[in-house]
Amino acid sequence: MFERFRAFLEGLTGSAAQIERGDPRVAVIGLCFQVMEADGKIRFSERRKMRAIIKEYYQLDDSALNALVAAGETAESEAIDFYQFTAEIKRHFAEEQRVELVGMLWDIVYADGARSEMEDHVIWRIADLLGVSGRDRVLKRREAAARIDGEEAASEQQEG
């Protein structure tokens, strides 16, 4: 799934290292930052999770990842709402890809082990603007929570 998603995006944007105005990868990272900031603080675990996901999705080396994350963070700091990012993503992503993006956002929310009401609200708004149904949004939230529960159980087994 990640490989297909990455190939699609590279076809739209060219080289993974190339960052241009209107690059949907910047919009994705902008939304990631908005979700991470929803509860008032960007935690290291959230940032680490976002970087790992983006690196895997786009098959980036560290230099290209750093440039893309910086571009996304700058775009987010200049944004006045979610719409500029969601509109860009809707122009470039198929429905299935938008649903997967919502799943990625939930993975970032759960990276710190907790989910806040503000994070719920931000993802609800983003999903709505992306045209992702409430059903798909909740399904992706449950999948992300299950992955975290599974990772914690596996960690406990390794320690025991």
N, C-alpha and C positions, 0 to 999 in steps of 0.2 A: 504494500500500500504506500509506504513512504517513498519507494523508488518511483512509482507511477506519478505521485504528487510532485516530486522533485523534477522529474523529466518534463512534466507539463509546465511547471513554472519556469524552468530554464528555457523552454521553447518560447515562452512569452518574453523573457527578459534578457536572454543571451547568457553570457558567461556569468558564473556565480559570483565572480569578483567585481563585476561591473555594477555600479549603482547609479541609476539615473532618476531624474524627476519622474514621478508616476510609477516607480518600481513597486509592484504589489508586495514585495518582501518587506519594504520599509513600512507599509501600512500594517502588515502582520505584526511586526515588532512594535509599532506604535500602539496597537491594541494590547499587546502583551504588557507593555509598560502601564497602560491605563488600568488593566486588571490588577497588576502588582501594586499599584498605588491606591487602589480602592479602599483598603483598610487603613490607610494613613502611613504605611511604612513598607518600603521595598526591602524584603529580607534576602540575605545572601542565598538561602536555599531556593527561593523563587527565581532569582537571577540565574543561578546555576542551572536550574531546570530549564528555563527558557533558552539559555545558551546551548544546552545539550540537544534540545528538541530542534532548534533552528539549525544547528550544525549538521544534525542527521538529515533533516528534511532537504536541505540544500547542498549537502556534501561539501561543506566549506572548510578551508584550512583556517587556522587561528587568525591569521591576518585579515582574510576576507570576512570572517565572522565579526571581528572587532570593528571593522569599517561599517558593516551592515548594522550592527547593534548601535553604534554611535549615530548613524543616520536615522535609525528608528527612534532613538531616545531624543534626538534633536527635534524630529518631526512631532513627537508626542508633546514635547515641552511647548511647541508653538501652536498646537491644536487647541481649538476652542470646544470641540465636542467629538463624539465618536463618528459622526457622519462622514467626514472627509476620508477616514480610513475604510469604513464599511462600504462606501460608494465605490472606492477604488477596487476593493476586493470583489464586490459583486460584478464589476465589469470584467474581471479576469478569472474568477473561480466558478466552477460548476457547483451545483447544489451539494453534491457529495463532498467536495473539497471544503465547502463552507461548514458543513456539519463536522468534518474532521477538525477544522480550525477551532470550533467551539470545544471539542474534546481536548485539544491541546491547551486551550485557555483554562479548562478545569484542571488539567494536570499541573499547571503552574499554580493555581489556587491551592491545591492540596500539597504542594511541595513543602510548605512549612508545617504541615500536619493539622492545620485548622482551616475552617471555612467561615467567613464572616457574612453577616447580612449585606454589607456593602458590596462584597465580592459577588454574592448572588445577584444583587440588583444590577451591577455593571454587566455581568455576563448575560442576564436576561435582556437588557437593552441592546447589547451588541448582537445577540442572537436574533432578536426581533428585527433589527436593521439589516441583518444579513439574510433575512428570509428563512431562518432556521426555525422549525416548528418547536413549540413547547415540549412536545413529546420527545423529539430528538435531543433537545437541550437537556432534559432531565435524564434521558438514557445515557448521554455522554457524561453527565455528572456522576451517575451511579457507577459507570465503568471506571472513571478516574478514582472514585472512592474505593472501589473494589481492588484496583491495582495497588493503592496505598496500603490497604489492609493486607493484601497478599505479600507485599514487600516487607511489611512489619513482621508478619508471621514467619517468613523465610529468614529474616534477620534473627529473630528469637530462636529459631531452630539451630542456626549456625552457632549462636552463643552458648546454647544449652548442650 
